[in-house]
Amino acid sequence: MLLIDEPTSALSAECAASVMTTLDRVRAEHGVTVVVVTQDASVVRSICDDVALLESGKVVEHGKVLDLAIDPDSRIASSLLPTVRRTTAADGAFDRVAEVLLVGFAAVGSLLPEVGTRFGVRAEVISGGFTRLGDTPVARSLIGFTGDRIDAALEWLRRAGVPIRVAPSVSQKVLVA
């Protein structure tokens, strides 16, 4: 087991990338368990399979990085995933607005275009972004939907395993599932 405290702290981007590559290679080639203490979300995104959040010396959240990524209440996920921003302009432009999390190559590349073709709805990215958790691509986006079959489209996405939080109007404070 290898314990490392803040391996990329105070390093240039190039040096930090080199350290991360080396740690990942040591882990893969030698089967060494690497325990990393860090406040840098990019370190967690690039090499961690499991993660724990410590607060005042106590574990307040832990689990597999990808499992936590799809948990809408995860504090860890909120620090690892792209931020979605909501504006009042989005409410008027779309019939429905939802936060959508796409995980994996197939989901990121094909599910939103397919939902448009399959259900005749328009799905437009309002905000959000793309990242990688290890080797897995993840897109977290606020999507504006327009069309008559939005409910069927959202249900199809849910059945495909896509975490979705439908957003009420901006004047309301709570997101509902």
Secondary structure, DSSP 8 states (H G I E B T S, - for coil): -EEEESTTTT--HHHHHHHHHHHHHHHHHH---EEEE-S-HHHHHHH-SEEEEEETTEEEEEEEHHHHHT-TT-HHHHHHS------HHHHHH-SEEEEEEEESHHHHHHHHHHHHHHH--EEEEEEEEEEEETTEEEEEEEEEEESS-HHHHHHHHHHTT--EEEE--TTS---B-
